[in-house]
Amino acid sequence: MSANTTARNARRRTLRVAAAALTAAAALTLTACSGSDAAASKPAGQTDTGSAPVEPSGAGSSAGAQGADTKADSGAKPDAKAGAKPGAAGKQSGAGQAAGGGKAGSGVERCHTSGLKASFATGGDAVPDPDASGGTTASIVLTNKGSRACKIGGFPGVDLKSENGGERWSLARSSAKHGSITLAPGDSTDFTINVLLTKEDKGFYQPAFADVTPPNETKSLTIAWPWGTLVDQRGATHPGTFVNPIG
C-alpha cells in the first residue's frame, strides 16, 4: 500500500468520526429543544382544560350560570360566558317580576259597600223563632250588585238603632272562624245574627234599623228591622245577641 493510499484512508476515517460527532451533537440539540417545548405546553394545556376563575362579585349566580353554559357549549370562552350571564339573568328577573305584577293586578278585589245590597232574609227557616228559648238566629243577605266579581269574608259590623236613632247597640262578634268567598255579579251570601228575643214589657230593646258595614269597609248599609223586641243586654259581657262571620 502506497503512502498516498494510506493518507487518503486516514482522512476518510477522520471525516467519518467528525460527521458522527456532528450527528450526535445535532441529536442532543433536538432532544433539548423537544423537552423545552413539552414543558412549556403543559401550563397552556392546563389553562384550557381547567375551570375559569370565578369573579368575586355575583359568585353564587355566576357559578350556576357557568355550569349551565359549559354543558351547552364547552367550546365557549370563559370571558364570553361571563359577559353574557349578567344580561341574561337580568332579563329573566325582569320577566318574572312582570308576570307577578300581572297576576296581582288581575286579582279579585274585595267587595265594597257601594257594590253591595243588604236585606234581611224573611222566608222559610230564615225567620227567627220568637218562642225559642236561649236565642235564635236571623240572617242578613249581601248581594253583589256590581258588574265585576268581588271577594268578601270576615266579620261585618252591625249596629242596631232605635226609631229616632238615639239609642244604638253595636253588636259583639262571635269567636267563629271564617274564610272568604267570591261573589259573581248578582250572587249573594249571608251571615247570621244570634238574637235573644223577648215578649216582656220590661228590660227590652226595640230596634228600628240595622246599620250593616261590610268587612274592611267604613260605610254602612241601613235596613229596617223586621223582628220583635230583644232582651236589652247592651252592657253585658256575653250578650245573647251577637254577629257571626261571613264565609
Salt bridges, closest charged atoms under 4 A:
ASP69 OD2 - LYS85 NZ 3.79
GLU109 OE1 - HIS112 NE2 3.97
ASP131 OD1 - LYS199 NZ 2.76
ASP159 OD2 - ARG168 NH2 3.75
GLU167 OE1 - ARG234 NH1 3.85
ASP211 OD2 - LYS161 NZ 3.37
ASP211 OD2 - ARG168 NH2 3.12
GLU217 OE2 - ARG110 NH2 2.84
GLU217 OE2 - HIS112 ND1 2.94
ASP232 OD2 - ARG234 NH2 2.87
